[in-house]
Amino acid sequence: MKKILVVCGNGLGSSMMVEMNINSILKDMGKEADVSHTDLTTAKSERADLFLGSEDIVGSLDDGNRNVVQLKNLMDKKELRTALENNL
């Protein structure tokens, strides 16, 4: 099963809402994944198939080995769905 990690500055509010949106979108797509959220510092030591977050935060995770998607608007479900369709 794929692991998706939603990353934000503190790993609390916005990443938790994005996690809920991802779970809803995955259900609509008929796909399953292990989705969780965390802060940037913790994310640097985590392993996942896909890291999602805002451009200003998650970009620092892109080391050439991680699958990182930088979102322009965390609350845009259409952008989020496109990111999932293109990266899962």
C-alpha positions, 0 to 999 in steps of 0.5 A: 500500500502506498504511503502519502505524507502531508507536510506543513509547518507544525503538522497540525491544522492545515495538514490534518485538513488536507489529509481528510481531503486526500482520504475523501478523494482517494475513496472517490477514485477507488484507491487506497493509501496510508495517509498521515500528516506531520511537521517539516522537521519530522518529515525529513526523517520519514519514508513515504511514496508521496510527500504533499505540502505547500510550495514554501514548505515541502520544497525543502524535502525535494532531494531528488530521491523523494516524490514531492508535490508542491501545492499552490493552494492546500485547500484546492481539492481539484489541484489535490486530486490532480496531484494524486492522479498524476503521482499514484 
